[in-house]
Amino acid sequence: MLIKVMIADDQVIVREGIKKILSLDDDIEVVCEAANGYEVLNNLRKHIIDVILMDVRMPEMDGIKTSSIVKKQYPNMKIIILTTFNEDEYLFSGIKNGISGYLLKDSEIDFIIKSIKESYNDNMVFAPQVTPKLINALNSKNDDDKLDTSKLNSLTEREQEIVQLIVQGKSNLEISHELFISEGTVKNSISKILKKLSLQRRTQLSALFLNGHF
């Protein structure tokens, strides 16, 4: 397994620092860098990328808008947002756009590496310091912005089990092992669940969980 990563940040020193950190792990390769959203999109046309580390504040096109465009064009792309404590307003938008997690720029080396590997395996990752802010951001939205949970009762018992495992951060493979079903069955079930709940991405299920609906 070699995880191909793009680092998107307008500060060269930040990119170089993260690149140096990631070079310590043999399973991760930084294949390109970007200083703004347009460079991110351009790089995606040139390189095979598995995970993008995306700064929130970038010139010309910020990380949240870029993430929205990327997820529409590359639905399976994993995006981890790089953030700081004063950027709460971006948290909810990132979840709605299907990002895989939030990291603080000064996170521990091991946590950054682990986060990339977790997102690669379809799990969501949030820096512990960010999670309370994320919950506040979700709870502070108007009802119109919140995800519709009225159809939860339409889920079968097995589908509810799968949802619970998704919001626990389990990958499709882990879910298949835990429920003794094939990974293909898990994928099909998730597609049905999203359709029933009128959701577009599995990350929105985690948003429901963080918002206290499960």
N, C-alpha and C positions, 0 to 999 in steps of 0.2 A: 504493500500500500504506500503510494506516494501522493500526498495531498498537495495540489498545486494552488498557491495562494497569490492573490494580488493585494498590495497594500495601497490604500487610497488616503492620502493626507497631504495638505498643501505645504506642510513644513518638512523640509528635507531632513532635518535632524531627527524628527519623529520617525520618518520612514526608515532611516538608517538604523536607528535604535531598535525598532521592531524587527527589521531584517536580520540584525545581528543576533537578536534573541532567538528567532526562528531557525537560524542556521545551526543551533545547538541540537536540533532534533533531526534525526535521519529520515523521519517519515514525512517531513514537510519541506517543500521547495518553493521559494518566492520566485515566481516566473516573470513578474512585471510590477511596476509601480505607477501611480497616477496622482496628479496634484489637484484634479477637479473632476466633476462628474462627466464632462465630455471626454476626458482622457480615459476614464473608466470604460465608457461605452466603446471607445475606439480600441482599447486593449482587448475587450471581449470578442471583437471581430478578428483579432490576430492570434489570440492565445487560447489554449484550453485551460479553464480556471475552475476549481472546485469551491473555493471559499474566498470571499472578499472581506478584508478588514477595512471598514469604511468610516472615515471621520465624519462627524456630523456637520461641522462648519468648514465648508470649502468654498472658494470663490467660483463665480460663474454658475455653478449648480451644486447645491448642498447635498449632503449624504442621504437625507430622507427622500428628496425628490429623485435623486439618482437611483436609490433602492427601489422606488416604485416603478421606474422605467425598466430597470434590470429584471425585476421579478415578472413583469409582463412579457418581456422578450425571452427571458431564460427562467422559467418557473421553478426549475430544480436548483438554481444557483443558491448557495448558502451565503448569507450576508451577516456579518457581525459588526454592529455599530460601535465605534470608539467614541466615548463620551466623557464629559466631566460633570461635576456636581451641579453646575448652573444651567443645565440644558434639559430641564424637566419637560418643557413644552414639546419636545420631539419624541418622547417615549411612546405615547399612545399611537402617534402616526406611524412609527416604525413597526409596531405590532400589527397594525392594520395592513401594512405593506408586505408583511410576511417575512420579516427579518428573523434570524436565528438566535439573536442574543445581543446583550449589551456588555461591553467591557470598559472599565476605566483605563485611561491611558497609562496610569501608574500601577496597573495590576501586577501581581507577582509573575515572574517568568513562567513558572510551572502552570499557573492558572491560565495564562494566555495560550500556551501550547495545548493544554487539556481542552480549552474552549474550542479551539480550531478542530480538534479531533472529534469532540462531541457533536459539533454542528455538522461536520462531514457525515456523521452517522445518524443524521436526522433528529438530533436532540437540541433542545433550546438551552441556552446558557446565559445566566445573568450574574453579574458581579453582586455579591451580597449587599454591598452599599447601595446598589441601584434598585434592588427589588422593592423596598418600601416606597421609593419615589415612583416606581412604576405602578404600584397599587394605588397610590394617591392620584396619579395621572388618570388611571382608568376610572376610579370612583368619582373624579371631578367632572367627567364628561356629561353632557346632557343625555337624557334617555334616548334621543334620536341617534346618538353616536354609539350607543352600546349595542352589543351583539344580541340578536333575538334568541331567547332561550325557551320560548313558548312551545317549541316543537320537541323538547327533550324527551317528553313522554312517548314520542313516536318511535324511539329507539328500542330495538330488541334488547334482551338481557345481555347477549353476547356483545352487541354494539356498545352498550353502556360499559361493559368491562374493558373494551378496547379504548374507549374515551378516557377512562380512568388511568389507563396505562400510558396513553399519549400525554396527558397533563402531568404525569410523573416523570416525563422526559424519556420514556422508553422508545427505542428505535423499532422499526418494523420487525427486524430479526429477533430482537429481545421479546417483543410481544408474541411472535409466533412460537418461540420456545416456551414462554410462560403459559400460553393457552393451548399448546399442543396442536397448532394448526399451521398450515404452510404460510410462508411469507407472502405468496401471491394472494391467498385468501385474506390476509391482513390488509393488503393494499386495496383489494376490491371492497372490503368492508369499510375502510376509511373513506373511499370515494362515495359510498352510499350514505355514510354518516354526514359528510359535508353537504351532500345534496339535500338530505332531510332537514338539516339545520340552516340551510340557505347560506352556507359559508363557502369561501373560496379556498382557504388554506388551513392546514392542520394547526398552524401556529395560532390561529384565532381560537382554537379550543383551549389552548393554554391561557389565552387572554381571558376567556370565560372563567377559568379556574382561579386566576389571580384576582379576578373581580368578585370572587365569592359566590359564584353561581353553582359550584359543585361541592 
